[in-house]
């Protein structure tokens, strides 16, 4: 039994040594800083939604355009219009809040279209005042 345990410990130590050598010397991890414009289209759309949410918080359309430039969008208004219309046509009711954020940004960029009109945020009407 002692011989078995000694062999097991020696084998584990050799295995760990080989694993450390392979991980640190032979095949080290290489990190690559890839630009945001190389994101997949679905990830770009999710990032666009985040930008639209940020726009609703700060109200700065120029900052939203600058953020869109980081993912390679050259002409922001048509891009936002296309993404918003794609979400409206393909999304169910579960994505309505995302669509509302996108519509708000599209409105700020001046590219509202008829399909977007139904998603515009409406302000609550004040109750009638007593005479």
N, CA, C and O atoms as a GROMACS GRO file, in nm:
protein
  524
    1UNK      N    1   0.082  -0.120   0.000
    1UNK     CA    2   0.000   0.000   0.000
    1UNK      C    3   0.086   0.126   0.000
    1UNK      O    4   0.053   0.226  -0.064
    2UNK      N    5   0.196   0.119   0.074
    2UNK     CA    6   0.286   0.233   0.081
    2UNK      C    7   0.348   0.262  -0.055
    2UNK      O    8   0.364   0.378  -0.095
    3UNK      N    9   0.383   0.155  -0.124
    3UNK     CA   10   0.442   0.170  -0.257
    3UNK      C   11   0.342   0.234  -0.354
    3UNK      O   12   0.379   0.318  -0.436
    4UNK      N   13   0.216   0.193  -0.343
    4UNK     CA   14   0.111   0.248  -0.428
    4UNK      C   15   0.095   0.399  -0.402
    4UNK      O   16   0.090   0.477  -0.497
    5UNK      N   17   0.087   0.440  -0.277
    5UNK     CA   18   0.070   0.582  -0.243
    5UNK      C   19   0.190   0.664  -0.288
    5UNK      O   20   0.174   0.776  -0.335
    6UNK      N   21   0.310   0.609  -0.273
    6UNK     CA   22   0.431   0.679  -0.317
    6UNK      C   23   0.427   0.698  -0.469
    6UNK      O   24   0.458   0.806  -0.519
    7UNK      N   25   0.391   0.595  -0.541
    7UNK     CA   26   0.381   0.604  -0.686
    7UNK      C   27   0.273   0.706  -0.727
    7UNK      O   28   0.292   0.781  -0.823
    8UNK      N   29   0.162   0.707  -0.655
    8UNK     CA   30   0.054   0.801  -0.685
    8UNK      C   31   0.099   0.945  -0.663
    8UNK      O   32   0.069   1.032  -0.745
    9UNK      N   33   0.169   0.971  -0.555
    9UNK     CA   34   0.217   1.106  -0.525
    9UNK      C   35   0.320   1.149  -0.628
    9UNK      O   36   0.316   1.262  -0.677
   10UNK      N   37   0.414   1.060  -0.661
   10UNK     CA   38   0.516   1.094  -0.761
   10UNK      C   39   0.451   1.119  -0.897
   10UNK      O   40   0.489   1.213  -0.967
   11UNK      N   41   0.354   1.038  -0.934
   11UNK     CA   42   0.284   1.057  -1.061
   11UNK      C   43   0.208   1.190  -1.064
   11UNK      O   44   0.207   1.259  -1.166
   12UNK      N   45   0.144   1.225  -0.952
   12UNK     CA   46   0.071   1.352  -0.945
   12UNK      C   47   0.167   1.470  -0.957
   12UNK      O   48   0.137   1.567  -1.026
   13UNK      N   49   0.282   1.462  -0.890
   13UNK     CA   50   0.381   1.570  -0.898
   13UNK      C   51   0.437   1.585  -1.039
   13UNK      O   52   0.452   1.696  -1.089
   14UNK      N   53   0.466   1.474  -1.105
   14UNK     CA   54   0.516   1.479  -1.243
   14UNK      C   55   0.407   1.536  -1.334
   14UNK      O   56   0.436   1.618  -1.422
   15UNK      N   57   0.283   1.494  -1.313
   15UNK     CA   58   0.172   1.546  -1.394
   15UNK      C   59   0.152   1.696  -1.376
   15UNK      O   60   0.128   1.768  -1.473
   16UNK      N   61   0.163   1.743  -1.253
   16UNK     CA   62   0.149   1.887  -1.228
   16UNK      C   63   0.266   1.964  -1.291
   16UNK      O   64   0.246   2.071  -1.347
   17UNK      N   65   0.387   1.909  -1.281
   17UNK     CA   66   0.503   1.975  -1.340
   17UNK      C   67   0.488   1.986  -1.491
   17UNK      O   68   0.515   2.091  -1.550
   18UNK      N   69   0.446   1.879  -1.554
   18UNK     CA   70   0.425   1.881  -1.700
   18UNK      C   71   0.314   1.980  -1.734
   18UNK      O   72   0.326   2.054  -1.832
   19UNK      N   73   0.206   1.984  -1.656
   19UNK     CA   74   0.096   2.077  -1.680
   19UNK      C   75   0.139   2.222  -1.667
   19UNK      O   76   0.101   2.306  -1.748
   20UNK      N   77   0.220   2.252  -1.565
   20UNK     CA   78   0.269   2.388  -1.547
   20UNK      C   79   0.362   2.426  -1.661
   20UNK      O   80   0.354   2.538  -1.711
   21UNK      N   81   0.448   2.336  -1.702
   21UNK     CA   82   0.538   2.365  -1.814
   21UNK      C   83   0.459   2.394  -1.942
   21UNK      O   84   0.487   2.490  -2.012
   22UNK      N   85   0.363   2.310  -1.970
   22UNK     CA   86   0.284   2.330  -2.092
   22UNK      C   87   0.204   2.460  -2.086
   22UNK      O   88   0.194   2.531  -2.187
   23UNK      N   89   0.148   2.493  -1.970
   23UNK     CA   90   0.064   2.612  -1.959
   23UNK      C   91   0.144   2.741  -1.959
   23UNK      O   92   0.101   2.840  -2.016
   24UNK      N   93   0.261   2.741  -1.895
   24UNK     CA   94   0.336   2.865  -1.881
   24UNK      C   95   0.446   2.883  -1.984
   24UNK      O   96   0.480   2.996  -2.019
   25UNK      N   97   0.502   2.773  -2.034
   25UNK     CA   98   0.616   2.785  -2.125
   25UNK      C   99   0.578   2.751  -2.268
   25UNK      O  100   0.600   2.831  -2.359
   26UNK      N  101   0.521   2.634  -2.288
   26UNK     CA  102   0.495   2.586  -2.423
   26UNK      C  103   0.376   2.656  -2.489
   26UNK      O  104   0.384   2.697  -2.604
   27UNK      N  105   0.264   2.668  -2.416
   27UNK     CA  106   0.142   2.726  -2.472
   27UNK      C  107   0.086   2.836  -2.381
   27UNK      O  108  -0.022   2.818  -2.325
   28UNK      N  109   0.157   2.946  -2.363
   28UNK     CA  110   0.106   3.051  -2.273
   28UNK      C  111  -0.017   3.121  -2.332
   28UNK      O  112  -0.037   3.123  -2.454
   29UNK      N  113  -0.096   3.176  -2.245
   29UNK     CA  114  -0.215   3.250  -2.288
   29UNK      C  115  -0.173   3.379  -2.355
   29UNK      O  116  -0.087   3.452  -2.304
   30UNK      N  117  -0.233   3.406  -2.468
   30UNK     CA  118  -0.204   3.531  -2.539
   30UNK      C  119  -0.331   3.615  -2.538
   30UNK      O  120  -0.435   3.574  -2.591
   31UNK      N  121  -0.322   3.731  -2.478
   31UNK     CA  122  -0.437   3.820  -2.479
   31UNK      C  123  -0.425   3.915  -2.597
   31UNK      O  124  -0.319   3.969  -2.626
   32UNK      N  125  -0.536   3.932  -2.663
   32UNK     CA  126  -0.539   4.019  -2.781
   32UNK      C  127  -0.644   4.125  -2.756
   32UNK      O  128  -0.761   4.094  -2.732
   33UNK      N  129  -0.603   4.250  -2.760
   33UNK     CA  130  -0.698   4.360  -2.746
   33UNK      C  131  -0.762   4.386  -2.881
   33UNK      O  132  -0.706   4.455  -2.966
   34UNK      N  133  -0.880   4.329  -2.899
   34UNK     CA  134  -0.948   4.350  -3.026
   34UNK      C  135  -1.040   4.472  -3.013
   34UNK      O  136  -1.096   4.496  -2.906
   35UNK      N  137  -1.054   4.547  -3.119
   35UNK     CA  138  -1.137   4.667  -3.112
   35UNK      C  139  -1.286   4.632  -3.103
   35UNK      O  140  -1.327   4.523  -3.142
   36UNK      N  141  -1.363   4.724  -3.050
   36UNK     CA  142  -1.506   4.700  -3.035
   36UNK      C  143  -1.577   4.685  -3.169
   36UNK      O  144  -1.682   4.622  -3.177
   37UNK      N  145  -1.521   4.743  -3.274
   37UNK     CA  146  -1.589   4.732  -3.403
   37UNK      C  147  -1.583   4.591  -3.459
   37UNK      O  148  -1.648   4.561  -3.559
   38UNK      N  149  -1.505   4.502  -3.394
   38UNK     CA  150  -1.502   4.363  -3.439
   38UNK      C  151  -1.604   4.276  -3.366
   38UNK      O  152  -1.602   4.154  -3.380
   39UNK      N  153  -1.693   4.338  -3.290
   39UNK     CA  154  -1.800   4.263  -3.224
   39UNK      C  155  -1.892   4.199  -3.327
   39UNK      O  156  -1.905   4.247  -3.439
   40UNK      N  157  -1.956   4.092  -3.286
   40UNK     CA  158  -2.057   4.028  -3.372
   40UNK      C  159  -2.177   4.122  -3.384
   40UNK      O  160  -2.201   4.202  -3.294
   41UNK      N  161  -2.252   4.114  -3.493
   41UNK     CA  162  -2.367   4.203  -3.511
   41UNK      C  163  -2.467   4.200  -3.395
   41UNK      O  164  -2.521   4.304  -3.357
   42UNK      N  165  -2.492   4.082  -3.339
   42UNK     CA  166  -2.586   4.075  -3.226
   42UNK      C  167  -2.532   4.150  -3.105
   42UNK      O  168  -2.608   4.214  -3.033
   43UNK      N  169  -2.401   4.142  -3.082
   43UNK     CA  170  -2.341   4.215  -2.971
   43UNK      C  171  -2.342   4.366  -2.997
   43UNK      O  172  -2.359   4.444  -2.904
   44UNK      N  173  -2.325   4.406  -3.121
   44UNK     CA  174  -2.334   4.548  -3.155
   44UNK      C  175  -2.475   4.600  -3.127
   44UNK      O  176  -2.492   4.712  -3.080
   45UNK      N  177  -2.576   4.519  -3.156
   45UNK     CA  178  -2.713   4.560  -3.128
   45UNK      C  179  -2.737   4.573  -2.979
   45UNK      O  180  -2.803   4.666  -2.934
   46UNK      N  181  -2.684   4.478  -2.901
   46UNK     CA  182  -2.699   4.488  -2.755
   46UNK      C  183  -2.628   4.612  -2.703
   46UNK      O  184  -2.678   4.679  -2.612
   47UNK      N  185  -2.513   4.643  -2.758
   47UNK     CA  186  -2.440   4.763  -2.718
   47UNK      C  187  -2.518   4.888  -2.757
   47UNK      O  188  -2.519   4.987  -2.684
   48UNK      N  189  -2.584   4.884  -2.872
   48UNK     CA  190  -2.666   4.997  -2.915
   48UNK      C  191  -2.781   5.020  -2.818
   48UNK      O  192  -2.817   5.134  -2.789
   49UNK      N  193  -2.839   4.913  -2.768
   49UNK     CA  194  -2.946   4.926  -2.667
   49UNK      C  195  -2.890   4.992  -2.541
   49UNK      O  196  -2.954   5.079  -2.482
   50UNK      N  197  -2.771   4.951  -2.500
   50UNK     CA  198  -2.710   5.013  -2.382
   50UNK      C  199  -2.684   5.162  -2.406
   50UNK      O  200  -2.701   5.244  -2.315
   51UNK      N  201  -2.642   5.196  -2.526
   51UNK     CA  202  -2.620   5.337  -2.559
   51UNK      C  203  -2.752   5.413  -2.552
   51UNK      O  204  -2.757   5.526  -2.502
   52UNK      N  205  -2.860   5.352  -2.603
   52UNK     CA  206  -2.992   5.416  -2.598
   52UNK      C  207  -3.037   5.436  -2.454
   52UNK      O  208  -3.095   5.539  -2.421
   53UNK      N  209  -3.011   5.338  -2.368
   53UNK     CA  210  -3.044   5.353  -2.226
   53UNK      C  211  -2.963   5.467  -2.165
   53UNK      O  212  -3.015   5.546  -2.086
   54UNK      N  213  -2.836   5.474  -2.201
   54UNK     CA  214  -2.752   5.584  -2.152
   54UNK      C  215  -2.802   5.718  -2.201
   54UNK      O  216  -2.797   5.817  -2.127
   55UNK      N  217  -2.848   5.723  -2.324
   55UNK     CA  218  -2.904   5.848  -2.378
   55UNK      C  219  -3.024   5.891  -2.293
   55UNK      O  220  -3.040   6.009  -2.262
   56UNK      N  221  -3.109   5.796  -2.258
   56UNK     CA  222  -3.226   5.833  -2.179
   56UNK      C  223  -3.187   5.886  -2.041
   56UNK      O  224  -3.260   5.966  -1.982
   57UNK      N  225  -3.073   5.842  -1.989
   57UNK     CA  226  -3.029   5.892  -1.859
   57UNK      C  227  -2.965   6.031  -1.868
   57UNK      O  228  -2.992   6.118  -1.784
   58UNK      N  229  -2.881   6.050  -1.970
   58UNK     CA  230  -2.808   6.178  -1.975
   58UNK      C  231  -2.863   6.276  -2.079
   58UNK      O  232  -2.832   6.395  -2.071
   59UNK      N  233  -2.942   6.230  -2.175
   59UNK     CA  234  -3.002   6.318  -2.274
   59UNK      C  235  -2.904   6.379  -2.372
   59UNK      O  236  -2.934   6.480  -2.436
   60UNK      N  237  -2.786   6.320  -2.386
   60UNK     CA  238  -2.682   6.375  -2.472
   60UNK      C  239  -2.671   6.292  -2.600
   60UNK      O  240  -2.606   6.188  -2.602
   61UNK      N  241  -2.735   6.341  -2.706
   61UNK     CA  242  -2.735   6.268  -2.834
   61UNK      C  243  -2.596   6.267  -2.896
   61UNK      O  244  -2.559   6.169  -2.961
   62UNK      N  245  -2.519   6.373  -2.878
   62UNK     CA  246  -2.382   6.375  -2.933
   62UNK      C  247  -2.294   6.269  -2.868
   62UNK      O  248  -2.211   6.207  -2.935
   63UNK      N  249  -2.312   6.248  -2.739
   63UNK     CA  250  -2.236   6.143  -2.671
   63UNK      C  251  -2.278   6.005  -2.721
   63UNK      O  252  -2.195   5.916  -2.735
   64UNK      N  253  -2.406   5.987  -2.749
   64UNK     CA  254  -2.455   5.860  -2.803
   64UNK      C  255  -2.392   5.834  -2.939
   64UNK      O  256  -2.355   5.720  -2.970
   65UNK      N  257  -2.381   5.938  -3.022
   65UNK     CA  258  -2.318   5.923  -3.153
   65UNK      C  259  -2.171   5.887  -3.137
   65UNK      O  260  -2.119   5.803  -3.211
   66UNK      N  261  -2.104   5.949  -3.041
   66UNK     CA  262  -1.963   5.918  -3.016
   66UNK      C  263  -1.946   5.773  -2.970
   66UNK      O  264  -1.852   5.705  -3.010
   67UNK      N  265  -2.037   5.727  -2.886
   67UNK     CA  266  -2.031   5.588  -2.839
   67UNK      C  267  -2.057   5.490  -2.953
   67UNK      O  268  -1.996   5.383  -2.958
   68UNK      N  269  -2.146   5.526  -3.043
   68UNK     CA  270  -2.172   5.439  -3.158
   68UNK      C  271  -2.051   5.433  -3.251
   68UNK      O  272  -2.028   5.331  -3.316
   69UNK      N  273  -1.975   5.540  -3.257
   69UNK     CA  274  -1.855   5.541  -3.341
   69UNK      C  275  -1.753   5.439  -3.292
   69UNK      O  276  -1.672   5.388  -3.370
   70UNK      N  277  -1.756   5.408  -3.162
   70UNK     CA  278  -1.662   5.310  -3.107
   70UNK      C  279  -1.685   5.170  -3.164
   70UNK      O  280  -1.592   5.090  -3.168
   71UNK      N  281  -1.806   5.140  -3.208
   71UNK     CA  282  -1.832   5.008  -3.266
   71UNK      C  283  -1.830   5.013  -3.419
   71UNK      O  284  -1.873   4.918  -3.485
   72UNK      N  285  -1.781   5.123  -3.474
   72UNK     CA  286  -1.763   5.131  -3.618
   72UNK      C  287  -1.880   5.190  -3.694
   72UNK      O  288  -1.885   5.179  -3.816
   73UNK      N  289  -1.974   5.252  -3.625
   73UNK     CA  290  -2.088   5.315  -3.692
   73UNK      C  291  -2.046   5.452  -3.741
   73UNK      O  292  -2.010   5.539  -3.661
   74UNK      N  293  -2.049   5.472  -3.872
   74UNK     CA  294  -2.006   5.598  -3.930
   74UNK      C  295  -2.122   5.697  -3.934
   74UNK      O  296  -2.106   5.814  -3.898
   75UNK      N  297  -2.239   5.652  -3.977
   75UNK     CA  298  -2.357   5.738  -3.987
   75UNK      C  299  -2.460   5.686  -3.888
   75UNK      O  300  -2.535   5.594  -3.919
   76UNK      N  301  -2.466   5.744  -3.770
   76UNK     CA  302  -2.546   5.693  -3.660
   76UNK      C  303  -2.697   5.695  -3.684
   76UNK      O  304  -2.762   5.594  -3.657
   77UNK      N  305  -2.757   5.803  -3.735
   77UNK     CA  306  -2.904   5.803  -3.747
   77UNK      C  307  -2.961   5.687  -3.830
   77UNK      O  308  -3.053   5.621  -3.784
   78UNK      N  309  -2.909   5.660  -3.951
   78UNK     CA  310  -2.966   5.546  -4.025
   78UNK      C  311  -2.940   5.412  -3.955
   78UNK      O  312  -3.024   5.322  -3.962
   79UNK      N  313  -2.827   5.400  -3.889
   79UNK     CA  314  -2.797   5.275  -3.818
   79UNK      C  315  -2.898   5.253  -3.705
   79UNK      O  316  -2.954   5.144  -3.692
   80UNK      N  317  -2.923   5.356  -3.625
   80UNK     CA  318  -3.019   5.345  -3.515
   80UNK      C  319  -3.158   5.316  -3.570
   80UNK      O  320  -3.231   5.235  -3.514
   81UNK      N  321  -3.195   5.383  -3.679
   81UNK     CA  322  -3.326   5.359  -3.741
   81UNK      C  323  -3.339   5.213  -3.783
   81UNK      O  324  -3.440   5.149  -3.756
   82UNK      N  325  -3.236   5.160  -3.850
   82UNK     CA  326  -3.242   5.022  -3.897
   82UNK      C  327  -3.248   4.922  -3.782
   82UNK      O  328  -3.326   4.827  -3.787
   83UNK      N  329  -3.168   4.944  -3.679
   83UNK     CA  330  -3.170   4.853  -3.564
   83UNK      C  331  -3.306   4.858  -3.496
   83UNK      O  332  -3.362   4.754  -3.460
   84UNK      N  333  -3.360   4.977  -3.480
   84UNK     CA  334  -3.490   4.992  -3.413
   84UNK      C  335  -3.600   4.923  -3.494
   84UNK      O  336  -3.682   4.851  -3.437
   85UNK      N  337  -3.602   4.944  -3.623
   85UNK     CA  338  -3.705   4.880  -3.706
   85UNK      C  339  -3.688   4.729  -3.708
   85UNK      O  340  -3.787   4.656  -3.712
   86UNK      N  341  -3.565   4.682  -3.706
   86UNK     CA  342  -3.542   4.537  -3.701
   86UNK      C  343  -3.594   4.480  -3.570
   86UNK      O  344  -3.656   4.373  -3.569
   87UNK      N  345  -3.571   4.549  -3.460
   87UNK     CA  346  -3.622   4.502  -3.331
   87UNK      C  347  -3.774   4.504  -3.329
   87UNK      O  348  -3.837   4.412  -3.276
   88UNK      N  349  -3.834   4.607  -3.386
   88UNK     CA  350  -3.980   4.615  -3.388
   88UNK      C  351  -4.039   4.500  -3.470
   88UNK      O  352  -4.139   4.440  -3.430
   89UNK      N  353  -3.978   4.470  -3.583
   89UNK     CA  354  -4.034   4.367  -3.672
   89UNK      C  355  -4.006   4.225  -3.625
   89UNK      O  356  -4.082   4.134  -3.658
   90UNK      N  357  -3.900   4.203  -3.548
   90UNK     CA  358  -3.865   4.066  -3.511
   90UNK      C  359  -3.885   4.033  -3.365
   90UNK      O  360  -3.884   3.916  -3.328
   91UNK      N  361  -3.904   4.132  -3.281
   91UNK     CA  362  -3.913   4.107  -3.138
   91UNK      C  363  -4.057   4.094  -3.093
   91UNK      O  364  -4.148   4.156  -3.148
   92UNK      N  365  -4.074   4.013  -2.992
   92UNK     CA  366  -4.206   4.000  -2.932
   92UNK      C  367  -4.224   4.105  -2.824
   92UNK      O  368  -4.151   4.204  -2.818
   93UNK      N  369  -4.322   4.083  -2.742
   93UNK     CA  370  -4.352   4.181  -2.638
   93UNK      C  371  -4.246   4.183  -2.528
   93UNK      O  372  -4.241   4.279  -2.452
   94UNK      N  373  -4.163   4.083  -2.518
   94UNK     CA  374  -4.062   4.077  -2.414
   94UNK      C  375  -3.953   4.180  -2.431
   94UNK      O  376  -3.882   4.210  -2.335
   95UNK      N  377  -3.937   4.235  -2.550
   95UNK     CA  378  -3.830   4.332  -2.576
   95UNK      C  379  -3.884   4.474  -2.587
   95UNK      O  380  -3.815   4.562  -2.639
   96UNK      N  381  -4.004   4.498  -2.539
   96UNK     CA  382  -4.066   4.628  -2.556
   96UNK      C  383  -3.986   4.740  -2.488
   96UNK      O  384  -3.978   4.850  -2.542
   97UNK      N  385  -3.926   4.714  -2.374
   97UNK     CA  386  -3.849   4.820  -2.307
   97UNK      C  387  -3.725   4.854  -2.390
   97UNK      O  388  -3.687   4.971  -2.399
   98UNK      N  389  -3.662   4.753  -2.450
   98UNK     CA  390  -3.547   4.780  -2.537
   98UNK      C  391  -3.590   4.865  -2.656
   98UNK      O  392  -3.520   4.959  -2.695
   99UNK      N  393  -3.704   4.832  -2.713
   99UNK     CA  394  -3.754   4.907  -2.829
   99UNK      C  395  -3.783   5.051  -2.790
   99UNK      O  396  -3.753   5.143  -2.866
  100UNK      N  397  -3.841   5.072  -2.673
  100UNK     CA  398  -3.870   5.208  -2.628
  100UNK      C  399  -3.742   5.290  -2.613
  100UNK      O  400  -3.739   5.408  -2.648
  101UNK      N  401  -3.636   5.228  -2.561
  101UNK     CA  402  -3.508   5.298  -2.549
  101UNK      C  403  -3.455   5.336  -2.687
  101UNK      O  404  -3.410   5.448  -2.710
  102UNK      N  405  -3.461   5.240  -2.780
  102UNK     CA  406  -3.413   5.267  -2.916
  102UNK      C  407  -3.495   5.374  -2.985
  102UNK      O  408  -3.440   5.458  -3.056
  103UNK      N  409  -3.627   5.372  -2.963
  103UNK     CA  410  -3.713   5.474  -3.025
  103UNK      C  411  -3.681   5.612  -2.970
  103UNK      O  412  -3.683   5.711  -3.044
  104UNK      N  413  -3.652   5.620  -2.841
  104UNK     CA  414  -3.616   5.750  -2.784
  104UNK      C  415  -3.488   5.804  -2.848
  104UNK      O  416  -3.479   5.923  -2.878
  105UNK      N  417  -3.390   5.716  -2.868
  105UNK     CA  418  -3.266   5.759  -2.932
  105UNK      C  419  -3.291   5.795  -3.078
  105UNK      O  420  -3.237   5.895  -3.128
  106UNK      N  421  -3.371   5.716  -3.146
  106UNK     CA  422  -3.403   5.747  -3.286
  106UNK      C  423  -3.473   5.882  -3.297
  106UNK      O  424  -3.447   5.958  -3.390
  107UNK      N  425  -3.561   5.912  -3.203
  107UNK     CA  426  -3.628   6.040  -3.203
  107UNK      C  427  -3.530   6.155  -3.184
  107UNK      O  428  -3.544   6.260  -3.247
  108UNK      N  429  -3.433   6.136  -3.096
  108UNK     CA  430  -3.333   6.240  -3.073
  108UNK      C  431  -3.245   6.261  -3.196
  108UNK      O  432  -3.196   6.372  -3.220
  109UNK      N  433  -3.226   6.154  -3.273
  109UNK     CA  434  -3.144   6.165  -3.394
  109UNK      C  435  -3.227   6.205  -3.516
  109UNK      O  436  -3.172   6.222  -3.625
  110UNK      N  437  -3.358   6.221  -3.498
  110UNK     CA  438  -3.444   6.268  -3.606
  110UNK      C  439  -3.479   6.166  -3.711
  110UNK      O  440  -3.499   6.201  -3.827
  111UNK      N  441  -3.485   6.038  -3.673
  111UNK     CA  442  -3.515   5.934  -3.772
  111UNK      C  443  -3.637   5.849  -3.731
  111UNK      O  444  -3.639   5.729  -3.755
  112UNK      N  445  -3.736   5.912  -3.671
  112UNK     CA  446  -3.858   5.838  -3.636
  112UNK      C  447  -3.932   5.798  -3.762
  112UNK      O  448  -3.943   5.876  -3.857
  113UNK      N  449  -3.982   5.676  -3.763
  113UNK     CA  450  -4.059   5.625  -3.876
  113UNK      C  451  -4.196   5.582  -3.823
  113UNK      O  452  -4.215   5.569  -3.702
  114UNK      N  453  -4.293   5.560  -3.913
  114UNK     CA  454  -4.428   5.520  -3.867
  114UNK      C  455  -4.430   5.396  -3.776
  114UNK      O  456  -4.506   5.396  -3.680
  115UNK      N  457  -4.350   5.291  -3.801
  115UNK     CA  458  -4.356   5.178  -3.707
  115UNK      C  459  -4.312   5.214  -3.566
  115UNK      O  460  -4.352   5.148  -3.470
  116UNK      N  461  -4.231   5.318  -3.552
  116UNK     CA  462  -4.181   5.357  -3.420
  116UNK      C  463  -4.282   5.438  -3.342
  116UNK      O  464  -4.271   5.446  -3.219
  117UNK      N  465  -4.380   5.497  -3.408
  117UNK     CA  466  -4.474   5.587  -3.341
  117UNK      C  467  -4.548   5.520  -3.226
  117UNK      O  468  -4.579   5.586  -3.126
  118UNK      N  469  -4.578   5.393  -3.239
  118UNK     CA  470  -4.651   5.323  -3.134
  118UNK      C  471  -4.568   5.299  -3.008
  118UNK      O  472  -4.624   5.264  -2.904
  119UNK      N  473  -4.438   5.318  -3.016
  119UNK     CA  474  -4.351   5.293  -2.901
  119UNK      C  475  -4.302   5.422  -2.836
  119UNK      O  476  -4.222   5.417  -2.742
  120UNK      N  477  -4.348   5.535  -2.885
  120UNK     CA  478  -4.308   5.662  -2.823
  120UNK      C  479  -4.362   5.670  -2.682
  120UNK      O  480  -4.477   5.634  -2.657
  121UNK      N  481  -4.281   5.716  -2.591
  121UNK     CA  482  -4.326   5.734  -2.454
  121UNK      C  483  -4.424   5.849  -2.446
  121UNK      O  484  -4.399   5.957  -2.498
  122UNK      N  485  -4.534   5.825  -2.384
  122UNK     CA  486  -4.633   5.930  -2.370
  122UNK      C  487  -4.632   5.978  -2.226
  122UNK      O  488  -4.629   5.898  -2.132
  123UNK      N  489  -4.633   6.106  -2.210
  123UNK     CA  490  -4.637   6.164  -2.076
  123UNK      C  491  -4.778   6.150  -2.021
  123UNK      O  492  -4.876   6.165  -2.095
  124UNK      N  493  -4.790   6.121  -1.894
  124UNK     CA  494  -4.924   6.109  -1.836
  124UNK      C  495  -4.995   6.244  -1.839
  124UNK      O  496  -4.935   6.348  -1.814
  125UNK      N  497  -5.122   6.240  -1.870
  125UNK     CA  498  -5.198   6.364  -1.876
  125UNK      C  499  -5.236   6.406  -1.735
  125UNK      O  500  -5.277   6.323  -1.654
  126UNK      N  501  -5.222   6.534  -1.705
  126UNK     CA  502  -5.256   6.578  -1.570
  126UNK      C  503  -5.408   6.572  -1.549
  126UNK      O  504  -5.484   6.587  -1.644
  127UNK      N  505  -5.449   6.550  -1.426
  127UNK     CA  506  -5.594   6.546  -1.401
  127UNK      C  507  -5.653   6.684  -1.421
  127UNK      O  508  -5.586   6.784  -1.397
  128UNK      N  509  -5.778   6.692  -1.465
  128UNK     CA  510  -5.840   6.823  -1.486
  128UNK      C  511  -5.847   6.899  -1.353
  128UNK      O  512  -5.878   6.843  -1.248
  129UNK      N  513  -5.818   7.028  -1.363
  129UNK     CA  514  -5.820   7.108  -1.242
  129UNK      C  515  -5.964   7.148  -1.210
  129UNK      O  516  -6.047   7.165  -1.299
  130UNK      N  517  -5.990   7.163  -1.083
  130UNK     CA  518  -6.124   7.200  -1.038
  130UNK      C  519  -6.147   7.349  -1.063
  130UNK      O  520  -6.057   7.430  -1.040
  131UNK      N  521  -6.267   7.387  -1.111
  131UNK     CA  522  -6.294   7.529  -1.136
  131UNK      C  523  -6.312   7.608  -1.011
  131UNK      O  524  -6.336   7.729  -1.017
   0.00000   0.00000   0.00000
